[in-house]
Amino acid sequence: MNPEISVVIPTVDEAENLPKTLRSLESNSVSVEIIVVDASTGEATSAVAKSHGVDTILNQPQTGRAAQMNLGAREARAPVLLFLHADTRLPQSALDRVVSSLDSDGRVAGGAFHRRFHSDSVFLATTARIAGWRSRHLGFFLGDQAIFVRKAIFKRLGGFDESLALCEDLDFSRRLRSAGKTVTLGPPIVSSARRFEARGPLRTTLSDLRHAWRYFRRS
């Protein structure tokens, strides 16, 4: 039986975080195909994926998350794709809600989830609330929101732009809006705050905003 949804997880040295992410996919009633596209320097991440029963493990020597996700999408067998970061955990029955949202309204092309960070930071909690408004009203999604899309529409849009080193998620979500209705689902996914903790929440957020501004200026 073909799966109802294919989850594509791009990884680079994620042996430590991947198990929790994979466990978060277990509490769903829909049939799921899990594809890990690994660009790690060693074999630890692939070994972890294999030990957790991942359906397909692909090696992608080409750097860049867009290339990894496009490769996974090409191998996917399900009519629905969901792109999940290796340090992001989905809430219970999240994949059921994705499939239900698409089945219940043929106008929906795709969407993403509300997001909160695995952190006690008030600043990050505030940015997550702002991001929720942005997702609902503008349809702009980031990669750690678990973007999902009908596979036929993903192919029609040409997938993620591999020429972009950054903002490939923002670029895709902008194009996704032109293909149909988008939705933002809850409850929130839980995303790692490690990137913000490494450089500081404010400094990292300002850097992200600068990258987004440069992307919008170019496009």
C-alpha positions in Angstrom: 0.0 0.0 0.0 1.3 3.4 -0.9 1.8 5.9 1.9 -0.5 8.8 2.4 2.2 11.2 3.3 6.0 11.3 2.8 8.1 13.0 5.4 11.4 14.3 4.1 14.1 15.1 6.7 17.3 16.8 5.5 20.2 16.1 7.9 23.8 17.1 8.5 25.4 15.4 11.5 22.1 15.1 13.4 22.6 11.7 15.1 21.8 13.3 18.5 18.6 15.1 17.6 17.1 12.7 15.0 15.7 10.0 17.4 13.4 12.4 19.2 12.2 13.8 15.8 11.5 10.3 14.5 9.6 9.3 17.6 7.3 12.3 17.2 6.1 10.7 13.9 4.8 7.6 15.6 1.5 8.8 16.9 -0.4 9.0 13.7 -3.1 6.8 12.1 -2.2 7.7 8.4 0.4 5.6 6.6 3.7 7.4 6.6 6.9 7.1 4.5 10.0 8.6 6.1 12.9 9.7 3.9 16.1 11.0 5.5 18.5 12.8 3.1 21.9 12.9 4.8 24.8 15.2 3.9 26.8 14.4 7.0 30.5 14.0 7.1 30.3 10.6 8.7 27.9 7.7 9.0 26.5 8.3 12.4 23.3 10.0 11.3 22.5 7.4 8.7 23.1 4.6 11.2 20.7 6.2 13.6 18.1 6.6 10.9 18.5 2.9 9.9 18.2 1.7 13.6 14.9 3.6 13.9 13.4 1.9 10.8 13.5 4.9 8.4 12.0 3.8 5.0 14.6 5.4 2.8 18.0 6.9 3.5 19.7 8.9 0.8 23.1 10.3 0.7 23.4 13.8 -0.7 27.0 15.0 -1.1 25.8 18.3 -2.5 25.5 20.9 0.3 22.4 22.9 0.7 19.1 22.1 2.3 17.1 22.9 -0.9 19.0 20.2 -2.8 18.5 17.7 -0.1 14.7 18.3 0.1 14.3 18.2 -3.6 16.1 14.8 -3.8 13.8 13.4 -1.1 10.8 14.7 -2.8 11.8 13.0 -6.1 12.0 9.7 -4.3 8.7 10.1 -2.3 5.8 7.9 -3.1 3.0 9.7 -1.3 0.7 12.4 -2.8 1.6 14.7 0.1 5.0 15.9 1.1 6.1 17.3 4.5 9.5 18.7 5.1 10.8 18.4 8.6 13.9 19.6 10.3 15.9 17.0 12.2 15.7 19.0 15.4 11.9 19.7 15.3 9.3 17.6 16.9 5.7 17.3 15.7 2.8 17.2 18.1 0.6 14.1 18.4 -1.5 13.3 15.4 0.1 16.1 13.4 0.3 14.1 10.2 -3.4 13.1 10.5 -4.2 16.8 10.7 -2.2 17.5 7.6 -3.9 14.9 5.5 -7.3 15.9 6.9 -6.8 19.5 6.0 -6.0 18.6 2.4 -8.7 16.0 2.0 -11.4 18.4 3.4 -10.7 21.3 1.1 -9.4 20.7 -2.5 -8.4 24.4 -2.7 -5.7 23.9 -0.1 -2.3 23.6 -1.8 -0.3 23.2 1.4 0.7 25.0 4.6 2.7 24.6 7.8 2.4 24.5 11.5 2.5 27.1 14.2 5.8 26.9 16.0 7.2 27.3 19.5 10.8 27.0 20.6 12.2 24.5 23.1 13.2 27.4 25.4 12.1 29.5 28.3 13.0 32.7 26.5 10.3 35.3 26.6 11.9 36.9 23.5 11.7 33.7 21.5 8.1 33.1 22.7 7.2 36.6 21.4 8.9 36.0 18.0 6.9 32.7 17.7 3.6 34.6 18.3 4.6 37.1 15.6 5.5 34.3 13.3 2.1 32.8 13.8 0.5 36.0 12.7 2.7 36.2 9.7 1.9 32.6 8.7 -1.9 33.0 9.1 -2.2 36.4 7.3 0.7 36.4 4.8 1.2 32.7 4.2 5.0 33.0 4.7 6.4 29.9 6.3 9.9 29.0 7.4 11.5 25.6 7.3 11.2 24.8 11.0 7.4 25.1 10.7 7.2 21.7 8.9 6.0 23.0 5.5 3.7 20.5 3.7 2.4 20.5 0.1 0.6 18.3 -2.4 3.3 16.6 -4.4 1.7 17.5 -7.7 1.8 21.1 -6.8 5.4 20.8 -5.5 6.5 19.4 -8.9 4.5 22.1 -10.8 6.3 24.8 -8.7 9.7 23.3 -9.5 10.4 22.5 -5.8 12.9 24.5 -3.7 15.2 26.9 -5.5 18.7 25.3 -5.2 20.4 28.5 -6.2 19.4 30.0 -2.9 21.8 29.3 0.0 19.3 30.9 2.4 15.6 31.7 2.4 14.7 28.7 0.2 11.8 28.0 2.5 10.5 31.6 2.4 10.9 31.6 -1.4 8.9 28.3 -1.7 6.1 29.5 0.6 5.7 32.7 -1.5 5.3 30.6 -4.7 3.0 28.1 -2.8 0.5 31.0 -2.2 0.1 31.4 -6.0 -0.9 27.7 -6.3 -3.9 27.8 -4.0 -5.0 28.3 -0.4 -2.5 27.8 2.4 -3.3 26.9 6.0 -1.5 27.1 9.4 -2.2 24.2 11.7 -1.9 23.7 15.4 -1.0 22.8 18.0 2.5 24.1 17.6 5.5 22.1 16.7 8.5 22.3 19.0 11.6 23.6 17.3 15.1 23.5 18.8 16.4 26.9 20.0 20.1 25.8 19.7 20.8 28.3 16.9 19.5 31.2 19.0 21.3 30.0 22.1 24.6 29.8 20.2 24.6 33.4 19.0 22.0 35.0 21.3 18.3 35.3 20.5 18.3 39.0 19.5 21.5 38.8 17.4 20.3 35.7 15.5 16.8 37.2 14.9 18.3 40.4 13.5 20.5 38.3 11.3 17.5 36.4 10.0 15.6 39.6 9.3 18.6 40.9 7.3 18.7 37.8 5.2 14.9 38.0 4.6 15.2 41.7 3.7 17.9 41.0 1.2 15.9 38.1 -0.3 12.8 40.4 -0.8 14.9 43.1 -2.3 16.4 40.7 -4.9 13.0 39.2 -5.7 
